[in-house]
Amino acid sequence: MGVVDELVQARVDYERGEWAAALDTWSGVDPDALGIEDLRSAALSAYLLGRSEDAVGHHQRAFRLCEEAGDPAAAVRCAFHIAMILGTTGEAALAGGWTARADRLLEQLPADAVERGYVAFLRLYRHLAAGEFAEAAALAAEATDSGRRHGDPDLFALGLCASGRFAIYLGDVAGGLALLDEAMAAATAGEVTPEVFGNVYCTAIEGCQEISDFGRVAEWTSALHRWCSAMPGLVTFTGQCSVHRGQVMRVQGAWPEALEEFEHAVDRYRQAHTLDAAGLAEGERGDVLRLRGEYDAADAAYQRATEHGHDPQPGLAQLWLARGSPDAAAGAVRRLLAEVSDPVAACRMLPGAVEVLIGVGAVDEARAASQRLDRAAAQIGSTGVQAMAASAAAAVEVASGDAAGSLPYLRKARQLWARVGSPYDAARVRLLTGRALAALGDPGSARAELEGALATFRELGAAPAIEEVERLLAPATLPAGLTAREAEVLRLVAAGRSNAAIAAELVLSEKTVARHLSNIFTKLGVGSRTAAAAYAFEHDLV
């Protein structure tokens, strides 16, 4: 097959979406035989396959050809793609250099050239890094307007999505979400390139995740997953897709599946040589492991997140508290409270901060943090943030001794978490409700709430929460020196459960159950399950 025939076949494969085959052909051809369009297509194929260095190399060769041909507009487009790829692979300085080259080339273009919109989009990243959201929003609006006027669907969709994110950061949550919805509609119209489609989807999902708009996150993540699955060779965007799927699964209580998705995300980021992005996946994995009580594994995940440039707080502080380091935990959340000012960042940080401050006995500080969260919830308006705010306010009232004052917040939180569909958070509300009802002298209702929470925690495998509820359900003093866990095992023995059934219900191994039974028999001075059951009935442990 001659070079011409090979190039024709590569183009056919590319149009079919068979990027690996097309790229193999282009890579095997003499580079001097590739024209600008072939180089651009080869670059996009390499990018989608996770071969970022190859993508940059092809775009750079196309850039040089465009300059040699005296086509500054095409050269700007090449520089745009190079800057975008470098920016996502952690090479911000190089990305800034290519942005400057694109900006310089604008001098050769008309005042209304669409390329000015592309360069405006690149320039907004500098303001974003500096936290200058108003300036970045103005550039995003410029890019959107340029894309609209010139009928450029890629630029229009990118600009809309960025404008939506910045509107949210600037306090116009409803307006920002409307822009994100419009960007998603533009992307799904089938007119944008694959790289823009993935970029818009991931950016919009991240924006909704930041404000706990779990409904949009779940809907759009499902759509992104279908798109990724339809292209088996795709690597780019699949890491982000797995992170978002894991986040949805975590909220919905599918923790083992969530952990698999986070691990898959890290593998995909490794294939794409974008390990900086793996920090979020590791942080999310650490959060799930912490809730399961796998503290060593959670700590390792948080450390990997830090190594990849992601701050795993407040999850790490919550882990320190759980492992008996209250001073370290309190110090971390106090630093966070001093640093975070905008409501979007606050809604991610404040629920954990409230939990830690209550845990170290700083109830007044927890109340102040809860009030900040309530203000953020009023501004953001999403069901998820409102549920977090109601839960935090209830926890503060219970901790301060105002059980009656906590009940309105608990009722609100229960309704909101039901709408979100988060079983763990709903069970936490039931736990708090049980504590409040017990303090108000209603032990029967309190026990019902605690047992309901316990059932959910067992289904989830939330070991620390299970132990917390079991302590609350245990009598104030247990006979014969029984521990709360031993008393629970004894109750199940008295109910006729086998060791295997007890292990399944309490999320323990059968070996652990056997050890508990041996301790129980020794403490009670009995030699059989029947005698142990009789003891349980005689001492009102059932």
Residue pairs with C-beta under 8 A, 6 or more apart in sequence:
1 9
3 29
3 30
3 33
6 25
6 28
6 29
7 25
7 26
7 29
7 33
7 34
7 38
9 25
10 21
10 22
10 25
10 26
10 29
10 38
10 41
10 42
11 22
11 38
11 41
13 19
13 21
13 22
13 25
14 22
14 41
14 45
17 231
18 233
19 44
19 45
19 48
19 49
19 233
20 45
20 49
20 233
22 41
22 42
22 45
23 42
23 45
23 46
23 49
23 51
23 54
26 34
26 38
26 41
26 42
26 45
26 58
27 42
27 54
31 61
34 42
34 61
35 65
36 62
36 65
36 66
36 69
36 74
39 58
39 59
39 61
39 62
39 65
40 58
40 59
40 62
40 78
42 54
42 58
43 54
43 55
43 56
43 57
43 58
43 59
43 62
43 81
44 55
44 193
44 194
44 195
46 52
46 54
46 55
46 58
47 55
47 81
47 85
47 195
47 236
48 194
48 195
48 231
48 233
48 234
48 235
48 236
49 233
49 234
49 235
49 236
50 235
50 236
50 268
50 271
50 272
50 273
52 85
52 88
52 89
52 272
52 273
52 274
53 273
55 81
55 85
56 82
56 85
56 86
59 78
59 81
59 82
59 85
60 78
60 82
62 74
62 78
63 75
63 78
63 79
63 82
66 72
66 74
66 75
66 78
67 75
72 105
72 106
72 108
72 109
73 109
73 113
73 115
75 102
75 105
76 102
76 105
76 106
76 109
76 115
76 118
76 119
77 115
77 118
79 98
79 99
79 101
79 102
79 105
80 102
80 115
80 118
80 119
80 121
80 122
82 95
82 98
83 95
83 96
83 98
83 99
83 102
83 122
84 95
84 122
86 92
86 94
86 95
86 98
87 95
87 125
88 274
88 277
89 273
89 274
89 276
90 274
90 276
90 309
92 129
95 122
95 125
96 126
99 119
99 122
99 123
99 125
99 126
102 115
102 118
102 119
102 122
103 119
103 123
105 115
106 113
106 115
106 116
106 119
109 115
109 116
112 149
114 146
114 147
114 149
114 150
114 152
114 155
116 142
116 146
117 142
117 143
117 144
117 145
117 146
117 147
117 150
117 152
117 155
117 159
118 143
118 146
118 155
120 139
120 140
120 142
120 143
120 146
121 139
121 140
121 143
121 155
121 158
121 159
121 162
123 139
124 135
124 136
124 139
124 140
124 143
124 162
125 136
127 133
127 135
127 136
127 139
128 136
133 166
133 169
133 170
134 170
136 162
136 166
137 163
137 166
137 167
137 169
137 170
140 159
140 162
140 163
140 166
141 159
141 163
142 159
143 155
143 158
143 159
143 162
144 155
144 156
144 159
144 160
144 162
144 163
145 159
146 152
146 155
146 159
147 153
147 154
147 155
147 156
147 157
147 158
147 159
148 156
153 186
153 189
153 191
153 192
153 196
154 192
154 193
154 196
156 186
157 183
157 186
157 187
157 192
157 196
157 200
158 196
158 199
158 200
160 179
160 180
160 182
160 183
160 186
161 179
161 180
161 183
161 199
161 200
161 203
161 204
161 207
162 203
163 176
163 179
164 176
164 177
164 178
164 179
164 180
164 182
164 183
164 204
164 207
165 176
165 180
165 203
165 207
166 176
167 173
167 175
167 176
167 179
168 176
168 177
168 207
168 210
168 211
168 344
169 176
169 342
169 344
171 343
171 379
173 211
173 379
173 380
173 381
173 382
174 381
176 207
177 208
177 213
177 216
180 204
180 207
180 208
180 216
183 200
183 204
184 200
184 201
184 204
184 220
186 192
186 200
187 196
187 197
187 200
187 201
188 223
192 200
194 231
195 236
197 227
198 224
198 227
198 236
198 237
198 240
199 237
201 220
201 223
201 224
201 227
201 237
202 224
202 237
202 240
202 241
202 244
204 216
204 220
205 216
205 217
205 220
205 221
205 224
205 240
205 244
206 240
206 244
208 214
208 216
208 217
208 220
209 217
209 244
209 247
210 344
210 345
210 347
210 348
211 344
211 347
211 380
211 382
211 384
211 385
212 347
212 380
212 382
212 383
212 384
212 385
212 388
213 382
213 383
213 384
214 248
214 251
214 382
214 383
214 384
214 420
214 421
214 422
215 383
217 244
217 247
217 248
218 248
220 244
221 241
221 244
221 245
221 247
221 248
224 237
224 240
224 241
224 244
225 241
225 245
228 234
228 237
228 238
228 241
235 268
235 271
235 272
236 272
238 268
239 265
239 266
239 268
239 269
239 272
239 274
239 277
239 278
239 281
240 265
240 277
242 261
242 262
242 264
242 265
242 268
242 281
243 261
243 262
243 265
243 280
243 281
243 284
245 258
245 261
246 257
246 258
246 259
246 260
246 261
246 262
246 265
246 281
246 284
246 285
247 258
247 284
249 255
249 257
249 258
249 261
250 258
250 284
250 287
250 288
251 420
251 421
251 422
252 421
252 422
252 423
253 422
253 423
253 424
253 459
253 460
255 288
255 291
255 292
255 460
255 461
256 461
258 284
258 288
259 285
259 288
259 289
262 281
262 282
262 284
262 285
262 288
263 285
265 278
265 281
266 278
266 281
266 282
269 275
269 277
269 278
269 281
270 278
275 308
276 308
276 309
277 308
278 304
278 308
279 304
279 305
279 306
279 307
279 308
279 309
279 310
280 305
280 310
282 301
282 302
282 304
282 305
282 308
282 310
282 312
283 301
283 302
283 305
283 310
283 311
283 312
283 315
285 301
286 298
286 299
286 301
286 302
286 305
286 312
286 315
286 316
286 319
287 298
287 312
287 315
289 295
289 297
289 298
289 301
290 298
290 315
290 318
290 319
290 322
291 424
291 460
291 462
291 464
291 465
292 461
292 462
292 463
293 462
293 463
293 464
295 319
295 322
295 323
298 315
298 319
299 319
301 312
302 312
302 315
302 316
302 319
305 311
305 312
306 312
313 332
313 333
313 336
313 349
313 352
314 332
314 333
314 336
314 349
314 351
314 352
314 353
314 355
314 356
315 352
316 332
317 328
317 329
317 330
317 332
317 333
317 336
317 352
317 353
317 356
318 329
318 352
318 355
318 356
320 326
320 328
320 329
320 332
321 329
321 355
321 356
321 359
321 360
322 464
326 359
326 360
327 360
329 356
329 359
329 360
330 356
330 357
330 360
330 362
332 356
333 352
333 353
333 356
333 357
333 369
334 365
336 349
336 353
337 349
337 353
337 365
337 369
337 372
340 346
340 349
340 350
343 375
343 376
343 379
343 380
344 376
344 380
346 372
346 373
346 376
347 373
347 376
347 377
347 380
347 385
347 388
350 369
350 370
350 372
350 373
350 376
350 388
350 392
351 373
351 388
351 391
351 392
353 366
353 369
354 366
354 369
354 370
354 373
354 392
354 395
354 396
355 395
357 363
357 365
357 366
357 369
358 366
358 395
358 396
358 399
363 396
363 399
363 400
366 392
366 395
366 396
366 399
367 396
367 400
369 392
370 389
370 392
370 393
370 395
370 396
373 385
373 388
373 389
373 392
374 389
374 392
374 393
376 385
376 389
377 385
377 386
377 388
377 389
383 416
383 419
383 420
384 416
384 420
386 412
386 416
387 413
387 416
387 417
387 419
387 420
387 422
387 425
390 409
390 410
390 412
390 413
390 416
391 409
391 413
391 417
391 425
391 428
391 429
391 432
393 406
393 409
394 406
394 409
394 410
394 413
394 429
394 432
394 436
395 406
395 432
397 403
397 405
397 406
397 409
397 436
398 406
398 432
398 435
398 436
398 439
401 439
403 435
403 436
403 437
403 439
403 440
404 436
404 440
406 432
406 436
407 433
407 436
410 429
410 432
410 433
410 436
413 429
414 426
414 429
414 430
414 433
417 425
417 426
417 429
418 426
423 456
423 459
423 460
424 456
424 457
424 460
424 462
424 465
426 456
427 452
427 453
427 456
427 457
427 460
427 462
427 465
428 453
428 465
430 449
430 450
430 452
430 453
430 456
431 449
431 450
431 453
431 465
431 468
431 469
431 472
433 446
433 449
434 446
434 447
434 448
434 449
434 450
434 453
434 469
434 472
435 446
435 472
436 446
437 443
437 445
437 446
437 449
438 446
438 472
447 473
450 469
450 472
450 473
451 473
453 465
453 469
454 466
454 469
454 470
454 473
457 465
457 466
457 469
458 466
458 505
458 506
458 507
461 507
463 507
466 506
466 507
467 484
467 485
470 484
470 485
470 488
471 484
473 484
473 488
474 484
474 487
474 488
475 487
475 540
475 541
478 484
478 486
478 487
478 541
479 539
479 541
480 523
480 524
481 523
482 490
482 520
482 523
485 506
485 516
486 516
486 519
486 520
486 523
487 541
488 506
489 502
489 506
489 513
489 516
489 517
489 520
490 520
490 532
490 533
490 535
490 536
490 541
491 536
491 541
491 542
492 501
492 502
492 505
492 506
493 502
493 517
493 520
493 529
493 532
493 533
493 536
494 532
494 533
494 536
494 537
494 541
494 542
495 542
497 505
499 510
499 513
499 514
499 517
500 510
502 508
502 513
503 509
503 510
503 512
503 513
506 513
517 529
517 532
520 532
521 527
521 528
521 532
524 531
524 532
524 535
526 532
526 535
535 541
536 542
